[in-house]
Amino acid sequence: MDQTDIRHAPAADRNREPILAVLREHLPGRGRVLEVASGTGQHVVAFAAALPALSWQPSDPDPAQRASITARIRAAGLSNVAPPLDLDVGGPWPTLEADAVITANLLHVSPPETLPALCAGAAGVLAPGGILHVYGPFNRDGSFTSEGNARFDAALRTENPAWGIRDLEALVAAAAAEGLGLRTVVDMPANNLSVVFEWQPPAP
C-alpha cells in the first residue's frame, strides 16, 4: 500500500475541526477509541495526531477504504493508530473493549436498521462510562431542520431508497434501549449535529 491508495473526501476536511472540538470535551484523557465507518481515514489520522494520549482503532467494511486508512496512517507516521478493522455495523462486532465509539456521516447513507445496530454494537464494546459520539444531519421532532437538509434527503433517497436523514428522537430511543443515556446534543456547522451518549451497564 502506498500514496496511490489514499482517498479524499472534501467534507472530512471541512468538519474535522468542529468534530474535534466536541471530542476534546467529551473523550477521556486516555483509553481506546473505536471509529466506525472510518472512510478515507482523514478523521482518524487528524484526531489521533491532535489527541496522542488516546489509542485509535479505525474500521470500515470497504477494502478500498481500509487501504486508504492504512496508507494515511503510514504517511502520517502515527504510532497510536491500529490497523483498520473490517467492521460492518450490521454484522458481528469485534471482541474488544473501547472507552469511546465515534462515527461521522454514517446513518444517512445506510439503511434504517443501521441505527439500532450501531447502538447495540457500541453498547457491546464500551466500558462503563464509555462514550458514543454520532455526527451527521438529523431531523428534529419529525421535521427537517433546514431547506438544505430537505433537498439533501431527497437526493439521498433518489440515489438509494433505503438512505435518508434519520430522526434524532429515533437515535435517542434506540440508544436508551441499549443503556446509552443522552449526554448532550451540539449544533454543528452545515445543519449537522453531534450527539453524545454515555453507556452504563444495567443494574444487577
Helices and strands as residue ranges (DSSP letters): G 3-5, H 10-26, E 31-36, H 42-50, E 54-57, H 63-76, E 98-104, G 107-109, H 114-125, E 126-136, E 138-139, H 147-159, E 166-167, H 168-177, E 180-188, G 189-191, E 192-199
